[in-house]
């Protein structure tokens, strides 16, 4: 097994540099002006960044205000009886609430849950599964849809939040089934 791991480590250390070198070389072989195309793409990327920045700032400020005002704590306490009845660790509830809003906020909560509850606990397992199997729906709608001036997001919002809910329920069921005990 160690030979396999060493081979994978060796391949892994060369994979990204090989791809970074291969793409421009392939472009040169195909007769593409690689530098000019790169600069044009960078210009478009910068323009997109400038378009989405106001939406991103609005989203981040809203999350901070909600959290600072105690909204997250109020919702967590309100959901405590339900979480207790469903055997969901209360430490995971804030992550369920933040994950659709902010990936980095949810990642910070995951780190906190793993540090305080432990990685080999039901809370650690559930938080990890939620982080990996749900989406930052409201962030995506705000930033990406806003960047392309799509403002009618009702159906996308509904489907995205339902998908998140299914991800949360699946995480609770799977972790309770596999790791409880």
Beta strands, then each sheet from edge to edge (+ up, - down):
end
